[in-house]
Amino acid sequence: MNYSQSGKYLHSFIDYEKIPGISYASSDYDLRHIEELLHRMGEPHLVARTIHIAGTNGKGSVAAMIAQVLSGSGYKTGLYTSPHLHTLRERIRVDGSLISEGEFAATMAEVKPYFEAINRDPLYRQLTFFEALTVLAFAYFKKKQVAFQVLEVGLGGRLDATNAAKPEVCIITPISLDHTEMLGDSLTSIAYEKAGIIKPGGQVVLSPQREEVSQVISDVCRQRGASLVQVGKDVTWHKITGNLYHQSFIVEGKMGTYHLAIPLLGDYQIENAATAVVALELLAPSGFAIPSEDVAQGLARVEWPGRFQILRYRPVVLVDGAHNVASMKRLVSNIKTYFDLGCRSECVSRSPEPFAPCHSEGAKRLKNLAQGKLREGEESHRSGQVPRPKNLLIIGASCDKDIAGMVKELVSLSPQVIATRSSHPRAASPSVIAAEFAKQDIKPEITENVTQALSQTLPVANKEDVVCVTGSLFLVAEALDYFSKA
């Protein structure tokens, strides 16, 4: 079995990632077949110590941060995430290295007989694509003899294949309305699904949440005798400074104070980092105390592309995988903060050099303008010869998302919009997205793919504009491919 054959075999399983509206949260959907399969394989999921992460937003970033710190501290660490941007192999990594094509094929050949046996057994339902891939990841991590495995939940928590693991620490990142057709149409119902990863007597880290979500998680922890640490209450942080390349901050943890910096932008990434710090602290009672310098070094090196990532300057080209109302709200806030949109009266211009968010630098820029200390091209702003900087928005979304809600968040940017689509089977028609903007008195252009959208937009963008590609990680992946070939 080579890599191509392995991929084809894996894709022969039903793939709920490509089918909108499928509901697995029914009475006949459980994890008995996964547990039986793993038992027949010798319990590979129990070999490594596990950090398990559920939530709506930020769980991939938190997973990447924790895995980077653990690897940097000398612990061989497996990382399992989803979805991927370019290759399926991105979902399975050890110490930052993707599983190779050869290792993927070899591991698939080893697990395939077990897959086929469980699928033939009438006592159990058929494996799905995600479940088969998760079991393959467990088997690979066992082969590589990892000390830790950091697992990101694919969807929900209670019925997710990763929930077969027995974690040292489980984490629940911010919960918002998403996948409502599968998880429920209220925050409390979704929170109960996410809380399904909490094990009796376990340790739980909870990111800042809406009150009704916090109450659900607290209740479940109390019922299961699990300890709970709430980020923002039991552990706090504050930002020191930031620019277009990094941001620095202090976390007041349970075991000490951490002076940290990360190369990821957006205030929510500081919140994610504080969550990661707490989870790492909770490993100490098990004999894995991570020194504060290792935490700082690991977080300084973390990479997680496609999340408020700047690809070019003048014009700024930004990609962000925001795909629900809550993440879109944060994207809009960060665009306004980093790129002056929404506060033009205070800020004069931008440059490609690092700078702090405009609210703290506006007065300095106005002073430089008055003293004639203008960078090249800024004179035209004073004379009014350059058009007012614009936000040029390229957006595509999956058809099962709250497109209307996302659009309502974006209109405050007064964007010029190009509605487009990714090649993913769940991609919504650009005309559907355009219709929602039209309801908000914005008339978008329409293209059939992101390559066409970028090819049309970049040549007409002014140096002071912001070009933002968002709405779906699948769309962001295709934008990243565009620039990698440019």
Secondary structure as GFF3:
##gff-version 3
##sequence-region A 1 486
A	DSSP	alpha_helix	3	10	.	.	.	ID=ss1
A	DSSP	three_ten_helix	16	18	.	.	.	ID=ss2
A	DSSP	alpha_helix	32	40	.	.	.	ID=ss3
A	DSSP	three_ten_helix	44	46	.	.	.	ID=ss4
A	DSSP	beta_strand	49	54	.	.	.	ID=ss5
A	DSSP	alpha_helix	59	72	.	.	.	ID=ss6
A	DSSP	beta_strand	77	80	.	.	.	ID=ss7
A	DSSP	three_ten_helix	88	91	.	.	.	ID=ss8
A	DSSP	beta_strand	92	94	.	.	.	ID=ss9
A	DSSP	beta_strand	97	98	.	.	.	ID=ss10
A	DSSP	alpha_helix	101	120	.	.	.	ID=ss11
A	DSSP	alpha_helix	129	143	.	.	.	ID=ss12
A	DSSP	beta_strand	148	152	.	.	.	ID=ss13
A	DSSP	three_ten_helix	161	164	.	.	.	ID=ss14
A	DSSP	beta_strand	169	172	.	.	.	ID=ss15
A	DSSP	alpha_helix	180	183	.	.	.	ID=ss16
A	DSSP	alpha_helix	187	194	.	.	.	ID=ss17
A	DSSP	three_ten_helix	195	197	.	.	.	ID=ss18
A	DSSP	beta_strand	203	206	.	.	.	ID=ss19
A	DSSP	alpha_helix	211	224	.	.	.	ID=ss20
A	DSSP	beta_strand	227	230	.	.	.	ID=ss21
A	DSSP	beta_strand	236	242	.	.	.	ID=ss22
A	DSSP	beta_strand	247	252	.	.	.	ID=ss23
A	DSSP	beta_strand	257	262	.	.	.	ID=ss24
A	DSSP	alpha_helix	267	281	.	.	.	ID=ss25
A	DSSP	three_ten_helix	284	286	.	.	.	ID=ss26
A	DSSP	alpha_helix	292	300	.	.	.	ID=ss27
A	DSSP	beta_strand	309	312	.	.	.	ID=ss28
A	DSSP	beta_strand	316	320	.	.	.	ID=ss29
A	DSSP	alpha_helix	325	339	.	.	.	ID=ss30
A	DSSP	alpha_helix	358	370	.	.	.	ID=ss31
A	DSSP	alpha_helix	379	383	.	.	.	ID=ss32
A	DSSP	beta_strand	391	395	.	.	.	ID=ss33
A	DSSP	alpha_helix	403	410	.	.	.	ID=ss34
A	DSSP	three_ten_helix	411	413	.	.	.	ID=ss35
A	DSSP	beta_strand	416	419	.	.	.	ID=ss36
A	DSSP	alpha_helix	430	438	.	.	.	ID=ss37
A	DSSP	beta_strand	445	446	.	.	.	ID=ss38
A	DSSP	alpha_helix	450	457	.	.	.	ID=ss39
A	DSSP	three_ten_helix	458	460	.	.	.	ID=ss40
A	DSSP	beta_strand	466	470	.	.	.	ID=ss41
A	DSSP	alpha_helix	473	485	.	.	.	ID=ss42
###
